[in-house]
Amino acid sequence: MFKKKLDNKGQGSAELILITGGLIVIILLVASYMSNITGKIQTNMDNLLKKERDFLINKI
């Protein structure tokens, strides 16, 4: 008998939550990628310093 109004306010907040969740996932993926690159660079620098140290010790 009575017509009920549809509430569209919930849809806006749901979309906002979905967008925020997507941004958090993207940020976590980028952070993981950057962390992997940083770890590889650190390992390469450690190996380089060890080789140079050994070279200088052997030269002396």
N, C-alpha and C positions, 0 to 999 in steps of 0.2 A: 504494500500500500504506500508506504513512505519511501521516497527516493533517498538513498544514502549518497553523500558526497564522497568522492574518492580523495584520499589524502596523498598528494604528490610530494610532500615534504620528506618522506622517508627515502624516496628515490634519489634525491639530491645528496643526502648524506651517505647513502650506499655507494654512489658513484665517487664521492670524495674519498671514502675509505678504500675503494678499489684502486683509485689513482695513487693514493698515498702508499698503499701496499706495493704497487708496481714500481714506484720510485725507490722504495726501500730495497726491493730485490735488485734493481739495476745498480744501486749504490753498493750493495754487498758484492755483486759480481765484479764491479770495477775495482773495489778495494782488494778482493782476492787476487785479481790479475796483477795489480800493482805490488802486492805483497810477494807474489811469486817472482816477479821481475827483480824486486829488491833483494830477495834471497839469492837469486842467481848471480847478481852483480857482486854481492858480498862474498860469495864463494869464490868467484873468479878473482876478486881482489886479494883474498887470503892466499890463494894458490900463487898468484903473481908475486906477492910479497915474500912468500916462502922460497920461491925459486930465486928471486933476486938476493935474498939473504944468504942462501946456500952458495950462490955464485960468488958473492963478495967474500964469504968465509973461505972458500976454496982458493980464491985469488990471493988472499993474504997467506 
